[in-house]
Amino acid sequence: MEENSCLSKEFQLFLENNIKDYKNFKCKAAVLSNFGGCLVAKQSVNEGEELLRIPETLFITLSVAITKLPILREVKSNLNVQKKSILAFFLFKEKKDASSFYHCYLNSIPKQYTNTITWQEIQFNLLRDELKTKHQKKQQKLLSEFDAIKNYISSNKDYSHIFEGINEAEFLQLVAMIESRTLFFKNEQDSTSEVGAMIPFYDLANHTFMEGIDHFKYFYFDQISKEYVMRAYKHFVAEEQIFITYGNYNNEHFLDYYGFIPFNNQREALQFTIQSDQLPKILGKDFTKKLRENSLIGQQILNHFYAGQNLKPNIVIEIEEASQSFSWETITFLQVFSLDLDINQLKTTSETSKQKSNKFDNKSSKQPAKSTSQKSQLAAILEAFNSNQIENQSYFNQQLYKQYAQNIKQYLQSLYKDIKFSEKSIDINQNQFCTLLATDFTQKEMKIVDNCKF
C-alpha cells in the first residue's frame, strides 16, 4: 500500500495544539494511490467506536467569517449574493495572510478543483445543450457576484487592500473548495446550512455510498461538547481507508459539487427536461388529444408534473441506469396519458353515479355530465393504481405507451448527435482532466440511452 502523511508539519502542529485528544485519535491522515489524501485506521477498530472529534473552535463558517472580517456583514446585508461567494472572499484573505489562524490548514488542502464552475468553454461544449446552459449560468452568476463583492469592498479604504490580487479564476476555485469540502452545520449567519462548515482534518475523509447505514449515528455534531464526531460505521483493520458519504446523488451532482464521477453509482439517472409545448412533438401527434381528455386525471394523479391547473412548463424526465427504464414518476406520467379504459367498467361506474343522482332529480339527463364522467374515470384509475393493476391491458394502451417511450429515446439520441470528444491524454493537466470528466460523463449518459429497455 502506497502511504505517507498528507499533513504539513505546520498543520500537524496546529492540530496537536488545538485538539486535546488529537494524538489519541484512532485514525490518521494518509496518501493512497487513486485516492490522494484520506483517512485510514491507526489500528483495528470495532463498529461504533469513536474515531475522532473536532472542536467547533476550528470550524470555518459564515459566522466566523463575518465576525473576523466585519466588512462581510455589510456585504451580506447590502448585496443579493450567495453565502458561499461571501465565504470565498474570507478564505482568500486567510490563505494570503501568513499570520492567520487558518493559514496552515487552508494551505495544506488541495488548491485546484474540477467542479463544473471551474470549467472552460471547451469542457462545457462536451455536454448536451441543456446541461451546458445550466452549468454556465451557475458559473456566470458566481462571476457576477464576484464583481459585485469586489467592487463593494474596493470602495472601502479600510479593506480594499486586503483583496488586491484576487481574480475570477481563484475565486471560482475557492467556491469549489467550499462546495466540495463543507459539512452540514447550522450557525447564526447560516441558519439552514446553505454553506455549512469546513472542518480541518475531518474533511480528509473521501466519499463512498453507504447502504442501510444511519449516517447521523456515525457522523454528527455533538451539541453538548460542541464537536463534530466520526464513529466507525463498520469494523476496520489497521491501515484501512475510512470513508464518509456525501449523499445518494446522481453523477451530475457529484460532477457539479465535487468534481468527480463516483464508482458504481446505483443512484445514477439520466435527467432531461421536456418543455410542455414540445410534448406533442416528442410524445406523438395524439398526445394533445389525450392530454385534453385526461386533464382532470393528470391533475389528480400527477402532481409532480402539474402547477395549478396546467402542465408545468418544464417537465423533468428521468431514466434510471440500474433498471435502464423510466423512473416511477415518468412511467406514471406516460401511462396516465395513454389510458385506454375498459368501457364496460366505466359504463357500470357511470350508471351507478346516475342512479344515485336520479333518486333526487327525476329530470336528470340520461348521460352523466362531463365532470362526472371524468370523476368516474379518475376513480377507476385510482383503484387500478392502488391495486397495482395499472399494467393491465384494459387500463392503458401498451402499444401507445411503447411508442411514447420510443419517441423519447429518439429525442434523447438527437441531443448527442453533435457531440465530439477530445482524445484522452495520459499526461494531463487540470484543464485536460476536466475535459476527460466531461467526456466520461457524457459517454455514461449516452450509454444509458442506448441501453434503456423501453
Secondary structure, 3 states (H helix, E strand, C coil): CCCCCCCCHHHHHHHHHHCCCHHHCCEEEEEECCCEEEEEECCCECCCCEEEEEEHHHCECHHHHHHHCCHHHHHHHHCCCCHHHHHHHHHHHHHHCCCCCCHHHHCCCCCCCCCHHHCCHHHHCCCCHHHHHHHHHHHHHHHHHHHHHHHHHHCCCCCHHHHCCCCHHHHHHHHHHHHHHEECCCECCECCCCCCEECCCHHHCEECCCCCCCHHHHEEEECCCCEEEEECCCCECCCCEEEECCCCCCHHHHHHHHCCCCCCCCCCEEEEEEEHHHHHHHHCCCHHHHHHHCHHHHHHHCHHHEECCEECCEEEEEEECCCCEECHHHHHHHHHCCECCCHHHHHHHHHHHHHHHHCCCCCCCCCCCHHHHHHHHHHHHHHHHHCCCCCCCCCECHHHHHHHHHHHHHHHHHHCCCCCCCCCCCCCCHHHHHHHHHHHHHHHHHHHHHHCCC
